[in-house]
């Protein structure tokens, strides 16, 4: 079993990474193989809406997202971590989400994987980011696990949040325990192309 943590923070060793590493420690306690993927120093362009991936099955943008695609496919659980910038998730995090459009168009490439959330903010924006990431998991037919919402401003401040560090490790353990249940969405709904819930006609 493999748990992948993705840091959408431009900081290599910031608060988001600190909490993700704690979550991975928890996953390791349950026997999982773990990996941290940091966007720091990486080039991940936004989706340009060319839609060529519908024909080719591959995103045409040749950047560091190409190395992340196989990691996403291979993982049993994915923890997405992001700092809050201007009251929402960091641009690097949103770029990754948008670029997963090219994985497939029946929304089953990530189906049945477990999704966890780590969000770090100085003040406002936590609930918005958690909501958006959970909605992403549901739209991709993933299984939502818990979330960690931390308030930290200065770099490294998360190390002082003792209860938060414990909760992060518990998140990692939970990811493994849920994934071990081998839940699968019903095959009958796998052909649904989009998770739209509102119709006008």
Residue frames as qw, qx, qy, qz and C-alpha x, y, z in Angstrom:
[[0.000, 0.888, 0.461, 0.000, 0.00, 0.00, 0.00],
 [0.456, 0.107, 0.027, 0.883, 1.26, 3.47, -0.88],
 [0.075, -0.888, -0.390, 0.233, 0.27, 6.87, 0.48],
 [0.466, 0.353, 0.165, 0.794, 1.32, 9.90, -1.54],
 [0.171, -0.802, -0.320, 0.474, 1.42, 13.36, 0.04],
 [0.444, 0.543, 0.282, 0.654, 1.48, 16.36, -2.28],
 [0.269, -0.619, -0.240, 0.698, 2.64, 19.73, -1.02],
 [0.361, 0.757, 0.384, 0.385, 1.27, 22.65, -3.01],
 [0.312, -0.908, -0.006, 0.279, 3.50, 25.07, -1.11],
 [0.560, 0.759, -0.227, 0.243, 6.31, 26.93, -2.86],
 [0.272, -0.745, 0.554, -0.252, 8.30, 26.55, 0.38],
 [0.578, 0.280, -0.767, 0.001, 10.46, 23.45, 0.52],
 [0.422, -0.134, -0.797, 0.410, 10.24, 22.98, 4.28],
 [0.265, -0.341, 0.066, -0.900, 7.29, 25.14, 5.28],
 [0.470, -0.104, 0.599, -0.641, 4.40, 24.41, 7.62],
 [0.840, 0.235, -0.111, -0.476, 2.49, 22.45, 4.99],
 [0.644, 0.379, -0.661, 0.063, 5.41, 20.06, 4.51],
 [0.088, -0.325, 0.759, -0.557, 5.87, 19.70, 8.26],
 [0.663, 0.024, 0.434, -0.609, 2.29, 18.49, 8.70],
 [0.833, 0.350, -0.299, -0.307, 2.36, 16.28, 5.61],
 [0.403, 0.418, -0.783, 0.224, 5.48, 14.55, 6.91],
 [0.341, -0.175, 0.706, -0.596, 3.71, 13.91, 10.20],
 [0.816, 0.201, 0.109, -0.531, 0.79, 12.38, 8.31],
 [0.717, 0.428, -0.543, -0.087, 3.19, 10.13, 6.43],
 [0.018, 0.369, -0.829, 0.421, 4.72, 9.01, 9.72],
 [0.633, 0.007, 0.495, -0.595, 1.27, 7.86, 10.78],
 [0.844, 0.371, -0.186, -0.340, 0.82, 5.97, 7.52],
 [0.434, 0.488, -0.742, 0.148, 4.20, 4.32, 8.01],
 [0.339, -0.266, 0.731, -0.530, 3.08, 3.15, 11.45],
 [0.804, 0.198, 0.348, -0.440, 0.36, 1.16, 9.69],
 [0.701, -0.077, 0.644, 0.295, 2.88, -0.40, 7.34],
 [0.574, 0.780, 0.245, -0.032, 2.36, 1.79, 4.28],
 [0.586, 0.077, 0.229, 0.774, 4.99, 2.89, 1.80],
 [0.024, 0.902, 0.297, -0.313, 4.99, 6.67, 1.65],
 [0.520, 0.216, 0.246, 0.789, 6.22, 9.48, -0.56],
 [0.017, -0.800, -0.238, 0.551, 6.19, 13.26, -0.32],
 [0.485, 0.440, 0.401, 0.641, 5.97, 15.20, -3.57],
 [0.161, -0.702, -0.207, 0.662, 6.72, 18.90, -3.17],
 [0.487, 0.785, 0.308, 0.226, 5.96, 21.50, -5.82],
 [0.272, -0.887, 0.187, 0.323, 8.76, 23.67, -4.44],
 [0.225, -0.548, 0.625, 0.509, 11.21, 24.33, -7.25],
 [0.436, 0.255, 0.826, 0.252, 8.98, 22.53, -9.74],
 [0.218, 0.205, -0.283, -0.911, 7.32, 23.93, -12.84],
 [0.191, 0.407, 0.893, -0.012, 3.65, 23.00, -13.10],
 [0.099, -0.039, -0.280, -0.954, 1.81, 25.18, -15.59],
 [0.518, 0.252, 0.470, -0.669, -1.93, 25.75, -15.43],
 [0.509, 0.369, 0.761, 0.160, -4.22, 23.82, -17.73],
 [0.016, 0.282, -0.291, -0.914, -4.57, 25.69, -21.04],
 [0.590, 0.411, 0.469, -0.513, -7.94, 24.09, -21.90],
 [0.210, 0.417, -0.654, -0.595, -6.71, 22.77, -25.25],
 [0.840, 0.074, 0.307, -0.442, -8.71, 19.52, -24.70],
 [0.530, 0.509, -0.647, -0.204, -6.15, 17.59, -26.79],
 [0.169, -0.281, 0.898, -0.292, -5.90, 15.05, -23.95],
 [0.748, 0.197, 0.361, -0.521, -9.38, 13.80, -24.90],
 [0.808, 0.506, -0.238, -0.186, -7.84, 12.39, -28.07],
 [0.472, 0.553, -0.646, 0.232, -4.34, 11.52, -26.91],
 [0.828, -0.454, -0.328, 0.020, -4.98, 10.56, -23.28],
 [0.677, -0.199, -0.164, 0.689, -1.98, 12.66, -22.31],
 [0.061, -0.943, -0.114, 0.306, -1.45, 16.27, -21.33],
 [0.695, 0.599, 0.036, 0.396, 0.61, 18.00, -23.99],
 [0.115, -0.927, 0.258, -0.248, 2.31, 20.34, -21.51],
 [0.845, 0.125, -0.394, 0.341, 5.80, 18.95, -20.92],
 [0.103, -0.711, 0.388, -0.577, 6.62, 20.04, -17.41],
 [0.004, 0.290, -0.860, 0.420, 7.04, 18.53, -13.94],
 [0.729, -0.003, 0.269, -0.630, 3.41, 17.43, -13.81],
 [0.770, 0.311, -0.503, -0.241, 4.42, 14.56, -16.09],
 [0.336, 0.260, -0.836, 0.348, 6.42, 12.97, -13.26],
 [0.353, -0.082, 0.574, -0.734, 3.47, 13.33, -10.88],
 [0.728, 0.095, -0.269, -0.623, 0.91, 11.54, -13.07],
 [0.687, 0.071, -0.723, -0.015, 2.26, 7.99, -12.48],
 [0.120, 0.091, -0.725, 0.672, 2.59, 8.68, -8.76],
 [0.520, 0.004, 0.188, -0.833, -1.09, 9.65, -8.62],
 [0.780, 0.104, -0.446, -0.425, -2.11, 6.50, -10.47],
 [0.586, 0.143, -0.765, 0.223, -0.01, 4.19, -8.30],
 [0.078, -0.222, 0.598, -0.766, -1.02, 5.60, -4.91],
 [0.279, -0.439, -0.854, -0.015, -3.74, 4.01, -2.78],
 [0.230, -0.845, -0.414, 0.249, -4.20, 7.24, -0.85],
 [0.401, 0.461, 0.084, 0.787, -3.42, 10.86, -1.71],
 [0.305, -0.744, -0.368, 0.468, -3.04, 13.66, 0.84],
 [0.349, 0.659, 0.188, 0.639, -3.19, 17.12, -0.69],
 [0.445, -0.607, -0.297, 0.588, -1.57, 19.84, 1.38],
 [0.310, 0.640, 0.238, 0.661, -1.78, 23.54, 0.67],
 [0.196, -0.289, -0.342, 0.872, -1.08, 26.85, 2.35],
 [0.177, 0.822, 0.539, -0.046, -3.75, 29.52, 2.09],
 [0.295, -0.118, 0.177, 0.932, -2.86, 32.51, -0.07],
 [0.270, -0.009, -0.168, -0.948, -5.40, 35.31, -0.46],
 [0.599, -0.003, 0.433, -0.674, -8.05, 33.24, 1.30],
 [0.927, 0.243, -0.006, -0.285, -7.89, 30.15, -0.89],
 [0.907, -0.138, 0.278, 0.284, -5.56, 27.30, -1.86],
 [0.251, -0.616, 0.436, 0.606, -2.19, 28.12, -3.36],
 [0.580, 0.604, -0.252, -0.486, -1.99, 28.42, -7.13],
 [0.142, 0.416, -0.890, -0.119, 0.37, 25.42, -7.31],
 [0.348, 0.108, 0.874, -0.322, -2.27, 23.24, -5.68],
 [0.588, 0.557, 0.277, -0.516, -5.02, 24.39, -8.01],
 [0.384, 0.607, -0.565, -0.406, -2.79, 23.84, -11.04],
 [0.066, -0.192, 0.979, -0.012, -2.29, 20.20, -10.04],
 [0.460, 0.351, 0.695, -0.427, -6.01, 19.67, -9.61],
 [0.543, 0.656, -0.025, -0.524, -6.79, 21.21, -13.00],
 [0.269, 0.554, -0.731, -0.296, -4.09, 19.21, -14.76],
 [0.341, -0.041, 0.929, -0.140, -5.54, 15.90, -13.53],
 [0.651, 0.476, 0.132, -0.576, -8.26, 16.51, -16.12],
 [0.501, 0.554, -0.585, -0.315, -5.99, 14.73, -18.57],
 [0.317, -0.277, 0.892, -0.161, -5.80, 11.50, -16.56],
 [0.063, 0.275, 0.907, 0.311, -9.05, 10.30, -18.11],
 [0.274, -0.117, -0.127, -0.946, -12.50, 11.58, -18.89],
 [0.631, -0.394, -0.594, -0.305, -14.68, 9.06, -17.12],
 [0.307, -0.684, 0.353, -0.560, -13.24, 10.22, -13.79],
 [0.956, -0.269, -0.049, -0.105, -12.10, 6.77, -12.71],
 [0.618, 0.490, -0.460, 0.408, -8.29, 7.10, -12.82],
 [0.033, 0.369, -0.607, 0.703, -8.34, 8.17, -9.17],
 [0.730, -0.341, -0.205, -0.556, -11.54, 6.36, -8.23],
 [0.900, -0.338, -0.274, -0.021, -11.56, 4.41, -4.95],
 [0.531, 0.229, -0.413, 0.703, -8.36, 6.03, -3.75],
 [0.411, -0.734, -0.452, 0.296, -8.51, 7.66, -0.33],
 [0.287, 0.651, 0.028, 0.702, -8.14, 11.44, -0.14],
 [0.503, -0.622, -0.383, 0.461, -6.89, 13.45, 2.82],
 [0.190, 0.856, 0.117, 0.467, -6.46, 17.20, 3.29],
 [0.556, -0.439, -0.233, 0.667, -3.90, 19.38, 5.07],
 [0.177, 0.820, 0.226, 0.495, -4.50, 23.12, 5.02],
 [0.520, -0.369, -0.278, 0.718, -2.39, 25.78, 6.72],
 [0.104, 0.801, 0.298, 0.508, -3.53, 29.39, 7.07],
 [0.248, 0.120, -0.378, 0.884, -2.60, 32.53, 8.94],
 [0.319, 0.152, 0.386, -0.852, -6.24, 33.58, 9.24],
 [0.698, 0.360, 0.271, -0.556, -9.17, 33.18, 6.83],
 [0.507, 0.504, -0.550, -0.432, -9.61, 30.71, 3.99],
 [0.205, -0.241, 0.941, -0.118, -9.35, 27.32, 5.67],
 [0.577, 0.304, 0.660, -0.373, -12.97, 26.23, 5.22],
 [0.586, 0.669, -0.124, -0.440, -13.08, 27.31, 1.58],
 [0.251, 0.559, -0.774, -0.161, -10.00, 25.26, 0.71],
 [0.312, -0.073, 0.919, -0.230, -11.16, 22.19, 2.65],
 [0.633, 0.464, 0.411, -0.462, -14.55, 22.35, 0.92],
 [0.529, 0.680, -0.343, -0.374, -12.99, 22.69, -2.52],
 [0.098, 0.446, -0.888, -0.045, -10.60, 19.78, -1.98],
 [0.439, 0.106, 0.833, -0.321, -13.34, 17.52, -0.65],
 [0.655, 0.573, 0.171, -0.463, -15.54, 18.37, -3.63],
 [0.363, 0.624, -0.640, -0.265, -12.63, 17.45, -5.88],
 [0.178, -0.214, 0.953, -0.122, -12.31, 14.06, -4.18],
 [0.567, 0.341, 0.628, -0.410, -16.01, 13.34, -4.59],
 [0.584, 0.670, -0.116, -0.444, -16.01, 14.39, -8.24],
 [0.327, 0.544, -0.761, -0.136, -13.13, 11.98, -8.87],
 [0.899, -0.184, -0.298, -0.262, -14.96, 9.16, -7.02],
 [0.394, 0.322, -0.692, 0.513, -12.38, 9.13, -4.25],
 [0.615, -0.572, -0.541, 0.042, -13.07, 8.32, -0.59],
 [0.008, -0.783, 0.220, -0.582, -12.62, 11.33, 1.70],
 [0.634, -0.247, -0.569, 0.462, -10.68, 10.81, 4.91],
 [0.325, -0.810, -0.318, 0.371, -10.20, 13.45, 7.59],
 [0.390, 0.763, -0.009, 0.515, -8.65, 16.90, 7.23],
 [0.569, -0.411, -0.256, 0.665, -6.07, 18.88, 9.16],
 [0.138, 0.866, 0.179, 0.446, -6.62, 22.63, 9.42],
 [0.644, -0.364, -0.241, 0.629, -3.79, 24.48, 11.11],
 [0.063, 0.986, 0.068, 0.135, -3.26, 28.13, 11.90],
 [0.704, -0.386, 0.155, 0.575, 0.40, 28.98, 11.51],
 [0.295, 0.950, 0.009, -0.102, 2.09, 32.03, 10.08],
 [0.077, -0.802, 0.577, 0.134, 5.84, 32.07, 10.61],
 [0.712, 0.369, -0.588, -0.112, 7.85, 29.40, 8.84],
 [0.431, 0.153, -0.827, 0.327, 8.16, 26.30, 11.01],
 [0.373, -0.284, 0.362, -0.806, 5.49, 27.42, 13.45],
 [0.838, -0.092, -0.318, -0.433, 3.52, 24.21, 12.88],
 [0.574, 0.173, -0.733, 0.322, 6.16, 22.32, 14.85],
 [0.047, -0.149, 0.583, -0.797, 4.76, 23.93, 17.99],
 [0.674, -0.097, -0.067, -0.729, 1.19, 22.74, 17.40],
 [0.175, -0.256, 0.933, -0.181, 1.39, 19.56, 19.47],
 [0.591, 0.290, 0.636, -0.403, -2.25, 18.50, 19.11],
 [0.610, 0.658, -0.143, -0.417, -2.16, 19.26, 15.40],
 [0.187, 0.536, -0.814, -0.123, 0.91, 17.07, 14.90],
 [0.357, -0.008, 0.898, -0.258, -0.87, 14.20, 16.65],
 [0.630, 0.515, 0.353, -0.462, -3.95, 14.75, 14.48],
 [0.448, 0.665, -0.471, -0.366, -1.79, 14.72, 11.36],
 [0.012, -0.313, 0.950, 0.001, -0.31, 11.35, 12.30],
 [0.485, 0.252, 0.740, -0.391, -3.83, 10.07, 12.96],
 [0.594, 0.619, -0.056, -0.510, -4.81, 11.23, 9.47],
 [0.292, 0.529, -0.763, -0.230, -2.02, 9.16, 7.97],
 [0.211, -0.052, 0.954, -0.208, -3.10, 6.10, 9.92],
 [0.556, 0.440, 0.467, -0.528, -6.70, 6.64, 8.90],
 [0.476, 0.596, -0.410, -0.500, -5.71, 6.84, 5.23],
 [0.162, 0.311, -0.932, -0.093, -4.18, 3.38, 5.40],
 [0.285, 0.145, 0.865, -0.388, -7.02, 1.83, 7.39],
 [0.580, 0.527, 0.208, -0.585, -9.66, 3.15, 4.98],
 [0.434, 0.554, -0.588, -0.398, -7.69, 2.07, 1.92],
 [0.060, -0.210, 0.972, -0.083, -7.36, -1.41, 3.41],
 [0.550, 0.291, 0.584, -0.522, -11.15, -1.77, 3.28],
 [0.208, -0.008, 0.789, 0.579, -10.89, -1.93, -0.53],
 [0.383, 0.618, 0.484, -0.486, -14.11, -0.01, -1.07],
 [0.230, 0.055, 0.622, 0.747, -15.14, 0.39, -4.69],
 [0.413, 0.316, 0.071, -0.851, -17.70, 2.68, -6.23],
 [0.723, 0.325, 0.583, -0.176, -20.45, 0.74, -8.03],
 [0.405, -0.031, 0.643, 0.650, -19.45, -0.11, -11.59],
 [0.245, 0.703, 0.649, 0.158, -22.79, 1.20, -12.80],
 [0.011, -0.973, -0.143, 0.182, -21.77, 4.79, -12.13],
 [0.574, -0.387, 0.357, 0.626, -18.25, 4.63, -13.50],
 [0.426, 0.413, 0.545, 0.592, -19.46, 5.67, -16.93],
 [0.041, -0.946, -0.308, 0.095, -20.73, 9.00, -15.60],
 [0.606, 0.471, -0.018, 0.641, -18.46, 11.58, -17.19],
 [0.083, 0.443, -0.247, 0.858, -19.02, 14.44, -14.78],
 [0.271, -0.352, -0.782, 0.436, -20.26, 14.90, -11.26],
 [0.161, -0.271, -0.114, -0.942, -22.66, 17.70, -12.06],
 [0.043, -0.342, -0.851, 0.396, -25.49, 18.02, -9.57],
 [0.250, 0.607, 0.309, -0.688, -27.51, 20.87, -11.08],
 [0.331, 0.263, 0.720, 0.550, -29.32, 20.91, -14.40],
 [0.187, 0.318, 0.057, -0.928, -31.15, 23.68, -16.22],
 [0.677, 0.233, -0.254, -0.651, -33.09, 21.55, -18.71]]
